Amino acid sequence: MNKEILEHYLATSLFTDLGLYKDLVKQLPDDVRKLGLLVRKNLIHPSTMHFGNTGTNIDLRFGDMTELPWWRQREDDNLATAVAMVAELYRRDSRGFVNNRKVADKLVVSCRHTALVMAGILKAKGVPVRVRAGFASYFDEVEFGDVSSDHYINQYWNEKEKRWTTIDVDGCMSIKHGFTFDPFDMSDGIFHFSAKAWLDIREGKADANYFVNKPERGLIVVVWALMHDFHCLMNNEIIYLHYTALESFKRFEKITEEELKKIDNLAQLMMNPDENFVALKKIWEEDKEFRLLKGGLI
């Protein structure tokens, strides 16, 4: 692997840098599986909070949701960066990452945030890693049905095997019955990367409505994921509320064929981000339409 690429994914961003907590997290397990499970046990996904002790959590694998105070809500907006989440974990329990954290002291955050924490810890340990945005169909969540829902995962550089290893820390404990794969070493095709989803739809190989970002579905949600994934590849793991100009509903409704082909080109490059790293960096450094954001207070 090109040294420049590995250095790029070893570098931290506003969202993944752990600041003064870097030395603390170095003491956590080096084994990615053990580390991932430890991280996951300190977080509650908003859907788990919503469904309580039913579905995936009927065996209380994520803890007894009745122990959560009634006023607790998802905390994604309040804890947008990895350092904010780690700091809050230590504030609520000075032991930090532990297997027996009280349910009331866990963070209620979604997949992007889990991937940020994992990325921050691995980077602090000297492991190149990147956050990826796409879709997953392997969750045991009845609300989604037979679709592929928007999701964030990680890829870390396995130095021993000289390859990127795809892992799903957020979903590692809630895989649908019948899906037999290792969430800490996922084979190609299990996670639906947004670039392939976009191109498959554009080429008539996939149904756009198969891809969902509640409550929306279709090509618009795929372009959301694609742009977020592009930013993740450039070490800019933007929050859910931010988006590029092309992604707004009003703008996307009037998108031209020329603009669609421009997105096609980006997706083609993202199909192999290492091989096309220089071209992707050039777009990042020169294309305002793909880089500048809207939403929130921007």
C-alpha distance (Angstrom), angle and dihedral (degrees) to the residues before:
residue distance angle dihedral
M1 . . .
N2 3.78 . .
K3 3.82 110.6 .
E4 3.81 91.6 -136.6
I5 3.80 91.1 57.4
L6 3.80 93.4 49.6
E7 3.80 90.9 48.0
H8 3.80 89.0 49.9
Y9 3.82 91.7 56.2
L10 3.78 92.5 41.9
A11 3.79 89.6 57.9
T12 3.79 117.2 90.9
S13 3.77 129.5 -131.0
L14 3.78 135.9 -151.3
F15 3.81 85.6 -86.7
T16 3.82 102.3 43.9
D17 3.81 104.6 35.0
L18 3.80 111.6 108.7
G19 3.80 97.5 -161.2
L20 3.79 113.1 -165.8
Y21 3.81 90.8 0.8
K22 3.82 93.1 68.8
D23 3.79 94.7 95.2
L24 3.81 92.9 45.7
V25 3.80 94.5 55.1
K26 3.81 92.0 47.9
Q27 3.79 85.3 74.7
L28 3.81 91.7 62.1
P29 3.84 119.4 99.0
D30 3.80 116.5 -66.7
D31 3.80 91.4 -151.4
V32 3.81 104.3 96.4
R33 3.80 94.0 -145.1
K34 3.81 93.6 52.0
L35 3.78 91.0 43.2
G36 3.79 93.4 48.8
L37 3.79 93.9 50.0
L38 3.81 90.5 47.7
V39 3.80 92.1 51.5
R40 3.81 91.5 47.1
K41 3.81 92.6 52.1
N42 3.79 90.4 60.9
L43 3.80 94.9 53.9
I44 3.80 135.5 65.3
H45 3.79 120.6 -154.5
P46 3.84 113.3 -131.5
S47 3.82 90.5 -121.8
T48 3.80 89.9 56.9
M49 3.78 89.9 51.6
H50 3.81 88.7 48.6
F51 3.83 96.8 49.0
G52 3.79 94.1 37.9
N53 3.79 117.3 -168.6
T54 3.80 95.3 -6.1
G55 3.79 135.8 90.0
T56 3.79 112.1 10.2
N57 3.79 90.9 2.7
I58 3.81 97.1 51.6
D59 3.81 87.5 109.8
L60 3.84 90.7 47.4
R61 3.79 92.1 -118.5
F62 3.80 88.4 150.5
G63 3.80 92.9 41.3
D64 3.78 135.0 -95.1
M65 3.80 105.6 -52.3
T66 3.80 90.8 -159.5
E67 3.81 85.6 73.4
L68 3.79 90.7 65.6
P69 3.83 112.3 97.9
W70 3.81 110.8 -107.5
W71 3.80 91.6 -117.6
R72 3.80 97.2 56.5
Q73 3.81 114.8 119.9
R74 3.81 134.0 177.1
E75 3.79 111.3 -68.4
D76 3.80 102.8 -156.5
D77 3.80 94.6 114.4
N78 3.81 93.7 47.5
L79 3.82 95.5 45.7
A80 3.80 104.1 40.3
T81 3.81 97.8 151.2
A82 3.79 134.6 56.1
V83 3.80 93.1 -119.8
A84 3.81 91.0 51.9
M85 3.81 90.3 53.5
V86 3.79 94.7 45.7
A87 3.81 91.3 46.9
E88 3.81 90.5 50.9
L89 3.81 91.7 48.9
Y90 3.81 89.5 54.6
R91 3.81 91.5 44.3
R92 3.80 91.5 54.5
D93 3.81 94.0 42.7
S94 3.80 119.7 10.7
R95 3.83 90.3 -149.4
G96 3.80 89.1 73.0
F97 3.80 115.3 -159.6
V98 3.80 107.5 23.6
N99 3.80 135.7 154.6
N100 3.81 94.0 -130.9
R101 3.80 102.2 49.0
K102 3.81 113.0 151.2
V103 3.79 113.1 -104.4
A104 3.80 90.2 -124.0
D105 3.81 89.6 57.3
K106 3.81 97.1 51.3
L107 3.79 122.3 102.3
V108 3.81 118.8 -111.2
V109 3.80 102.1 -140.9
S110 3.79 137.3 137.3
C111 3.81 135.4 -121.5
R112 3.81 98.9 -75.0
H113 3.77 89.7 56.9
T114 3.79 94.1 47.7
A115 3.81 89.0 51.5
L116 3.82 90.4 49.0
V117 3.80 92.9 53.6
M118 3.80 91.7 47.3
A119 3.80 91.2 48.1
G120 3.79 92.3 48.4
I121 3.80 93.2 51.5
L122 3.80 95.2 45.8
K123 3.81 92.2 47.8
A124 3.82 89.3 50.5
K125 3.81 87.3 53.8
G126 3.81 91.2 52.3
V127 3.81 97.2 -103.5
P128 3.83 118.3 134.8
V129 3.80 108.7 -127.0
R130 3.79 139.6 162.5
V131 3.78 135.9 -160.9
R132 3.83 115.5 -127.4
A133 3.81 129.5 -160.8
G134 3.80 122.1 -151.9
F135 3.79 140.5 101.6
A136 3.81 139.2 -60.9
S137 3.81 131.6 -162.3
Y138 3.80 98.4 -178.8
F139 3.80 102.5 86.4
D140 3.78 124.1 113.9
E141 3.80 94.1 -131.6
V142 3.80 115.2 129.5
E143 3.81 93.3 -159.7
F144 3.80 92.4 69.7
G145 3.81 99.5 51.3
D146 3.80 120.1 -170.9
V147 3.80 97.1 -18.9
S148 3.79 140.3 101.6
S149 3.79 110.8 -109.2
D150 3.80 127.6 -153.8
H151 3.79 111.0 -90.2
Y152 3.82 144.1 166.0
I153 3.80 126.2 -138.9
N154 3.83 139.5 160.3
Q155 3.76 137.7 -112.2
Y156 3.81 117.7 -159.9
W157 3.78 129.0 -171.9
N158 3.80 109.5 -107.2
E159 3.78 99.6 -151.0
K160 3.79 93.8 -171.9
E161 3.81 93.3 55.2
K162 3.81 96.1 29.3
R163 3.80 95.1 -129.4
W164 3.77 143.1 102.2
T165 3.80 110.4 -98.4
T166 3.80 117.1 -153.6
I167 3.81 115.8 -141.2
D168 3.80 134.7 177.7
V169 3.79 108.8 -156.1
D170 3.80 95.3 166.7
G171 3.80 92.5 52.2
C172 3.80 99.3 34.7
M173 3.82 93.2 103.6
S174 3.82 100.2 39.3
I175 3.80 107.7 52.9
K176 3.81 116.2 150.2
H177 3.79 117.4 -104.1
G178 3.79 109.8 -96.4
F179 3.80 95.7 32.7
T180 3.79 107.0 111.9
F181 3.79 111.1 -171.1
D182 3.79 138.1 113.7
P183 3.84 110.1 -105.0
F184 3.80 88.0 -156.8
D185 3.80 94.1 55.6
M186 3.79 109.2 25.3
S187 3.79 120.7 -172.0
D188 3.80 122.1 -131.9
G189 3.79 114.4 -79.6
I190 3.81 98.6 29.7
F191 3.79 95.1 92.6
H192 3.81 113.8 46.8
F193 3.79 105.8 -131.7
S194 3.79 110.8 -149.5
A195 3.82 95.7 -125.5
K196 3.80 92.7 58.5
A197 3.81 91.6 43.0
W198 3.82 90.2 53.3
L199 3.79 94.8 47.5
D200 3.82 93.6 43.9
I201 3.80 90.3 54.2
R202 3.79 92.7 45.7
E203 3.82 90.5 50.0
G204 3.81 93.4 47.1
K205 3.81 94.0 -111.8
A206 3.81 96.3 116.4
D207 3.80 138.7 35.3
A208 3.79 110.3 -113.1
N209 3.82 90.9 -146.4
Y210 3.81 90.0 63.7
F211 3.82 87.9 76.4
V212 3.79 116.6 75.5
N213 3.78 139.1 -173.9
K214 3.78 103.1 174.3
P215 2.95 122.6 -77.5
E216 3.80 93.5 5.0
R217 3.79 130.4 62.8
G218 3.78 138.2 177.5
L219 3.78 136.1 51.9
I220 3.81 93.1 -28.3
V221 3.81 92.1 64.0
V222 3.80 90.9 47.0
V223 3.80 91.8 54.3
W224 3.82 88.2 49.3
A225 3.79 90.1 55.5
L226 3.80 92.5 42.0
M227 3.79 93.5 55.1
H228 3.79 92.6 44.4
D229 3.79 89.5 49.1
F230 3.81 90.8 50.7
H231 3.80 89.7 52.5
C232 3.81 90.1 47.4
L233 3.80 90.3 52.8
M234 3.79 87.3 54.1
N235 3.84 91.5 50.7
N236 3.79 94.2 -104.7
E237 3.80 104.9 117.1
I238 3.81 95.6 -174.8
I239 3.80 123.8 -160.1
Y240 3.79 123.0 -102.1
L241 3.82 92.6 -104.7
H242 3.80 94.2 60.7
Y243 3.78 124.2 80.7
T244 3.80 141.4 159.1
A245 3.79 120.7 -100.2
L246 3.82 93.1 -103.5
E247 3.79 91.6 59.8
S248 3.80 99.3 63.2
F249 3.82 113.8 107.6
K250 3.80 95.3 -123.5
R251 3.79 92.2 46.4
F252 3.81 95.1 44.9
E253 3.80 92.1 49.9
K254 3.82 88.1 62.8
I255 3.79 97.9 39.4
T256 3.79 114.4 143.8
E257 3.79 127.8 -132.8
E258 3.79 88.7 -114.2
E259 3.80 90.1 56.3
L260 3.80 91.1 46.7
K261 3.79 89.7 53.8
K262 3.80 89.0 49.8
I263 3.80 88.9 56.1
D264 3.81 89.1 45.1
N265 3.79 88.8 57.5
L266 3.80 92.1 50.5
A267 3.80 90.7 48.9
Q268 3.81 91.3 49.6
L269 3.80 90.1 54.3
M270 3.80 91.7 46.6
M271 3.80 91.0 55.1
N272 3.80 85.1 78.3
P273 3.83 106.4 19.4
D274 3.81 94.9 174.0
E275 3.79 96.0 51.0
N276 3.81 89.8 44.6
F277 3.80 97.3 38.0
V278 3.81 95.2 120.3
A279 3.81 92.4 49.5
L280 3.81 91.9 47.9
K281 3.81 91.2 49.0
K282 3.80 89.5 51.4
I283 3.81 91.0 54.3
W284 3.80 89.3 46.7
E285 3.79 92.0 52.6
E286 3.81 97.6 42.5
D287 3.82 112.5 25.6
K288 3.80 113.2 83.9
E289 3.81 93.0 -177.6
F290 3.80 92.5 61.5
R291 3.79 97.3 38.1
L292 3.81 111.5 36.5
L293 3.79 114.1 82.3
K294 3.78 140.1 -145.9
G295 3.81 132.0 -166.7
G296 3.79 135.3 71.1
L297 3.79 109.1 34.9
I298 3.81 95.2 -25.8
